[in-house]
């Protein structure tokens, strides 16, 4: 449901430009089928959104329609902007692009006073800190976590030794300059944390089952005891 709500919001943003846009172009931008676009437009029309056009021609939203302003105060705006800037600077390529898109969406529906505050925020995260290789690895590990996929990789230990590991990835943690992967290590039969910048030749494998005592809550509980 949340994914569909996000898609409908993006569709509204794409239609706000005042220019006729075909269903094919909307489908490409949203990464869905044209049939899905037609269904979403129909649902928005039923909700009272003033969209004009038709299948085979294109769609546009009439001027004067706007989404209700988000209820942020000045401090919340600064927190959101800083968080997005940090994701853009330190996150994977997909996360960085999503942070940029989120800022654009928020700015589009803010009232003028808060939009100015957003522009004047003086909280920054240094840009282009994460290397392209680390960004790529973060995206792949994020996908493995989402898909419950085993991950095999080479790893350089703190003392310089080399080892091969196959793990069940559980979560990614950022430590102000270093990302680590929390995982159940099948070699050690226990939880381990691995620095992303020490991994090499990352390969995503098959699905692993969810088992009691080997999930992220169990990892966090064990970390609290250390």
C-alpha positions as CSV (number, residue, x, y, z in Angstrom):
1,X,0.0,0.0,0.0
2,X,2.8,2.4,0.9
3,X,4.5,1.8,-2.5
4,X,1.3,2.6,-4.3
5,X,0.8,5.7,-2.3
6,X,4.4,6.8,-3.1
7,X,3.7,6.1,-6.8
8,X,0.5,8.1,-6.8
9,X,2.4,11.0,-5.2
10,X,5.1,10.8,-7.8
11,X,2.5,10.7,-10.6
12,X,0.9,13.9,-9.2
13,X,4.3,15.6,-9.2
14,X,5.0,14.6,-12.8
15,X,1.6,15.9,-13.9
16,X,2.0,19.3,-12.1
17,X,4.3,20.7,-14.8
18,X,1.5,22.0,-16.9
19,X,2.6,20.1,-20.0
20,X,0.8,17.2,-21.7
21,X,2.6,13.9,-20.8
22,X,1.8,10.6,-22.4
23,X,1.1,7.5,-20.5
24,X,4.2,5.9,-22.0
25,X,6.5,8.6,-20.6
26,X,4.8,8.4,-17.2
27,X,5.2,4.7,-17.2
28,X,8.9,5.0,-18.0
29,X,9.4,7.5,-15.2
30,X,7.5,5.5,-12.7
31,X,8.9,2.1,-13.9
32,X,5.5,0.6,-14.2
33,X,3.2,-0.5,-17.1
34,X,1.0,1.8,-19.1
35,X,-2.0,-0.1,-17.8
36,X,-0.9,0.8,-14.2
37,X,-0.7,4.4,-15.2
38,X,-4.2,4.3,-16.7
39,X,-5.6,2.7,-13.5
40,X,-3.8,5.2,-11.3
41,X,-5.1,8.2,-13.3
42,X,-8.6,6.8,-13.1
43,X,-8.3,6.4,-9.3
44,X,-7.0,10.0,-8.9
45,X,-9.9,11.3,-11.1
46,X,-12.3,9.4,-8.8
47,X,-10.7,11.1,-5.8
48,X,-11.4,14.6,-7.3
49,X,-7.9,15.4,-8.7
50,X,-8.5,17.6,-11.8
51,X,-6.6,15.7,-14.5
52,X,-7.4,16.3,-18.1
53,X,-6.6,14.1,-21.1
54,X,-7.2,10.6,-22.3
55,X,-5.5,7.4,-23.2
56,X,-3.4,7.6,-26.4
57,X,-3.2,11.4,-26.1
58,X,-1.7,12.3,-22.7
59,X,-2.5,13.8,-19.4
60,X,-2.1,17.1,-17.6
61,X,-3.3,18.5,-14.3
62,X,-5.3,21.7,-14.4
63,X,-3.6,24.8,-12.9
64,X,-4.8,25.8,-9.4
65,X,-4.7,22.3,-7.9
66,X,-2.1,21.8,-5.2
67,X,-1.4,19.3,-2.5
68,X,-1.9,20.4,1.1
69,X,1.3,21.8,2.7
70,X,3.4,19.5,4.9
71,X,3.2,20.4,8.5
72,X,6.8,20.9,9.2
73,X,8.3,23.6,11.5
74,X,11.6,25.3,10.8
75,X,13.6,22.9,13.0
76,X,12.1,19.9,11.4
77,X,12.9,21.2,7.9
78,X,16.5,21.6,8.9
79,X,16.6,18.0,10.3
80,X,15.1,16.7,7.0
81,X,17.5,18.6,4.8
82,X,20.5,17.5,6.9
83,X,19.4,13.9,6.8
84,X,18.9,14.0,3.1
85,X,22.3,15.7,2.5
86,X,24.0,13.0,4.6
87,X,22.3,10.2,2.7
88,X,23.4,11.9,-0.5
89,X,27.0,12.2,0.6
90,X,27.5,8.9,2.3
91,X,24.8,6.5,1.0
92,X,24.7,4.1,-1.9
93,X,23.9,5.5,-5.3
94,X,20.3,4.5,-5.1
95,X,19.9,6.0,-1.7
96,X,21.6,9.2,-2.7
97,X,19.3,9.6,-5.7
98,X,16.2,8.9,-3.5
99,X,17.4,11.6,-1.0
100,X,17.6,14.1,-3.8
101,X,14.1,13.1,-5.1
102,X,12.7,13.3,-1.5
103,X,14.0,16.9,-1.1
104,X,12.5,17.8,-4.5
105,X,9.1,16.4,-3.5
106,X,9.1,18.2,-0.1
107,X,10.2,21.5,-1.6
108,X,7.3,21.3,-4.1
109,X,4.6,21.2,-1.5
110,X,6.1,23.5,1.2
111,X,4.6,27.0,1.8
112,X,6.9,29.8,0.7
113,X,8.2,30.7,4.1
114,X,9.3,27.2,4.9
115,X,10.7,26.8,1.3
116,X,12.9,29.8,2.0
117,X,14.0,28.2,5.3
118,X,14.9,25.1,3.4
119,X,17.1,27.1,1.0
120,X,18.8,28.9,3.9
121,X,19.6,25.9,6.0
122,X,23.3,26.0,6.9
123,X,23.8,22.4,7.9
124,X,25.9,20.4,5.5
125,X,27.4,17.0,4.9
126,X,30.6,17.0,2.7
127,X,29.7,15.9,-0.8
128,X,31.2,13.0,-2.8
129,X,32.7,11.4,0.4
130,X,31.8,7.8,-0.4
131,X,33.7,6.3,-3.3
132,X,31.8,4.9,-6.3
133,X,32.9,1.4,-5.4
134,X,31.5,1.7,-1.9
135,X,28.3,3.2,-3.2
136,X,27.9,0.3,-5.6
137,X,28.6,-2.2,-2.8
138,X,26.1,-0.5,-0.5
139,X,23.4,-0.8,-3.2
140,X,24.1,-4.5,-3.7
141,X,24.2,-5.3,0.0
142,X,21.0,-3.3,0.5
143,X,19.4,-5.4,-2.2
144,X,20.6,-8.6,-0.6
145,X,19.1,-7.6,2.8
146,X,15.8,-6.7,1.1
147,X,15.7,-10.0,-0.8
148,X,17.0,-12.3,2.1
149,X,20.0,-13.3,-0.1
150,X,23.2,-14.8,1.1
151,X,26.3,-12.8,0.4
152,X,29.8,-14.2,-0.3
153,X,32.9,-12.0,-0.3
154,X,36.6,-11.8,0.4
155,X,37.5,-9.9,3.5
156,X,40.6,-8.2,4.8
157,X,40.8,-8.4,8.6
158,X,42.1,-5.6,10.9
159,X,45.5,-7.4,11.1
160,X,45.7,-7.6,7.3
161,X,44.7,-11.3,7.0
162,X,42.5,-12.5,4.1
163,X,39.5,-14.7,4.5
164,X,36.4,-15.8,2.6
165,X,33.0,-15.5,4.1
166,X,29.4,-16.4,3.3
167,X,26.9,-14.5,5.5
168,X,23.2,-13.8,6.0
169,X,23.0,-10.0,5.8
170,X,20.9,-8.4,8.4
171,X,21.4,-4.6,8.3
172,X,23.7,-1.8,7.3
173,X,25.1,0.6,9.9
174,X,26.9,4.0,9.4
175,X,29.5,5.0,11.9
176,X,30.4,8.6,10.7
177,X,32.8,7.6,8.0
178,X,32.6,3.8,7.9
179,X,29.7,1.5,6.9
180,X,29.4,-1.9,8.4
181,X,27.3,-4.9,7.5
182,X,25.7,-6.8,10.4
183,X,25.3,-10.4,9.5
184,X,25.1,-14.0,10.6
185,X,28.4,-15.6,9.6
186,X,28.0,-19.1,8.4
187,X,31.7,-19.8,8.8
188,X,31.8,-18.8,12.5
189,X,28.2,-19.8,13.3
190,X,27.7,-16.4,15.0
191,X,26.9,-12.8,14.5
192,X,29.6,-10.6,12.9
193,X,30.0,-7.0,11.6
194,X,32.1,-6.4,8.5
195,X,33.5,-3.1,7.2
196,X,32.2,-2.5,3.7
197,X,35.5,-0.9,2.5
198,X,37.3,-4.2,3.4
199,X,35.1,-6.4,1.3
200,X,36.1,-7.6,-2.2
201,X,34.4,-9.7,-4.9
202,X,30.9,-9.4,-3.4
203,X,28.6,-12.1,-4.9
204,X,24.8,-12.4,-4.1
205,X,23.7,-15.9,-3.6
206,X,20.5,-17.9,-2.8
207,X,17.7,-17.1,-0.3
208,X,18.3,-18.0,3.3
209,X,15.4,-18.9,5.7
210,X,14.4,-16.7,8.6
211,X,15.4,-18.6,11.7
212,X,14.8,-17.8,15.4
213,X,17.9,-16.5,17.1
214,X,19.6,-15.4,13.8
215,X,17.7,-12.2,12.9
216,X,18.4,-8.5,13.3
217,X,16.7,-8.2,16.7
218,X,18.9,-11.0,18.0
219,X,22.0,-9.3,16.6
220,X,21.0,-6.1,18.4
221,X,20.3,-7.9,21.6
222,X,23.6,-9.6,21.5
223,X,25.4,-6.3,20.8
224,X,23.8,-4.7,23.8
225,X,25.3,-7.3,26.0
226,X,28.9,-6.8,24.8
